[in-house]
Amino acid sequence: MTTAAEVLARCAELDRYSAHPTHLERVYLSPQHAAANAAVADWMEKAGLRTWQDAAGNQLGRREGREPGLPALLIGSHLDTVPDAGSYDGMLGVVMAVAVAERLGDRISDLPFAVEVVGFSDEEGTRFGTALMGSRAAAGTWDEDWWELRDKSGTTLYSAFREFGLDPRRVGEAARRPGELVGYLEAHIEQGPYLEAADASLGHVTTIAGARRFKLSVVGEARHAGGTPYPRRRDALVGAAEAITAIERLARASDCIATVGRIEVMPGAVNVIPGRADFSLDLRAESDQDRDAMWEAMSAEIERACAARRLEVRVVETHRAPSMRCAPWLTDAVVQGIRATGDANPMGLWSRAGHDGMAIGVVTDIAMLFVRCFDGISHHPAEAVREVDVAAGLDALEHAVLAVAKGMA
């Protein structure tokens, strides 16, 4: 039986499959993606699963239930990473799912569903800039416009598919029909500090945040830094700074999360007043209604501040993902699993981070198990989990699968 220590060792083994010798980066349709899939497929086979790679590069394994061909309870997470990543975001959930499939042993043959484990191929969107491509393919919501997306070297997604050995014309074969699935369970590090603050190993997710992303451009006039008096200035950077400050102030006073992660100033000379400033905005909330109301408030305040400086504001929305509520009946199974570890009152959290469940939830019910992580650190090499918490997570996930079966009996 795979232990928590072995799960952590397997996560460390996956660290070997990186595009860089000094830090972890594993992106979609890369040689490292192929190597990680092969390693996970080997662990799946050792756990008694029949394995395959689907038409979008997701790695899967399956064991039949009490009769062949039953709909499957899908368990897993993702195998790709952000640049300079930690060892557990995504990978822990995949390796835990393999371990739980092994721990279930012969009991799987008594279940009213098959058990499938998935390692999704592209949750982060690091290479082509569009997140959730692996799970979107599985959900049947692949966007044909993606084929012309290019990575930083200029390679199109279409070409990357072919180089990886996949046929772009067959990507639709990765799509799952609702009748093929019972539900989707995902274990994931919390990526936040709330479980640690509560001294709790595990929690359950109530909702995955709905997100919107924007590119905002503040446009003024580039002029000589010495020769232009303040009343004549239309400084785009100062306007952008006021906008960013307003974004933080409004978000802090609400339950929304807003982040400006990138800013670029043009022309970018030390002796020229900035004529344009482009910056990003990532806006998240527990509900789409709260998120959208916050955007309206932010947009109005940014417009007012920039108009007072005779600056133009241009906005392009680059991403929109609806919030995804976890199914009560499946969440109840996760709660039962956590209680089986000795936590009588499991903590419920809404996930500020996005997950594959946002995509796969279009075709089946979802639920998520959070595992405590050190200081809430994620998307960073300092990402860390404790063996005792992983052990509790394995027990909880195993019990959750059995609770799903009991509920269907």
Secondary structure, DSSP 8 states (H G I E B T S, - for coil): ---HHHHHHHHHHHTTS-SSSSSB---TTSHHHHHHHHHHHHHHHHTT-EEEE-TTS-EEEEE--SSTT--EEEEEEE----TTB-S-TTHHHHHHHHHHHHHHGGGGGGSSSEEEEEEES-SS-TTTS-TTHHHHHHHT---GGGGG-B-TTS-BHHHHHHHHT--GGGGGGG---GGGEEEEEEEEE--SSHHHHTT-SEEEEEEE-EEEEEEEEEE----BTTTS-GGG---HHHHHHHHHHHHHHHHHTSS-EEE---EEEES--TTB--SEEEEEEEEEESSHHHHHHHHHHHHHHHHHHHHHTT-EEEEEEEEEE--EE--HHHHHHHHHHHHTTT-SS-EEEEESS--THHHHTTTS-EEEEEE--GGG--SSTT----HHHHHHHHHHHHHHHHHHHHHH-
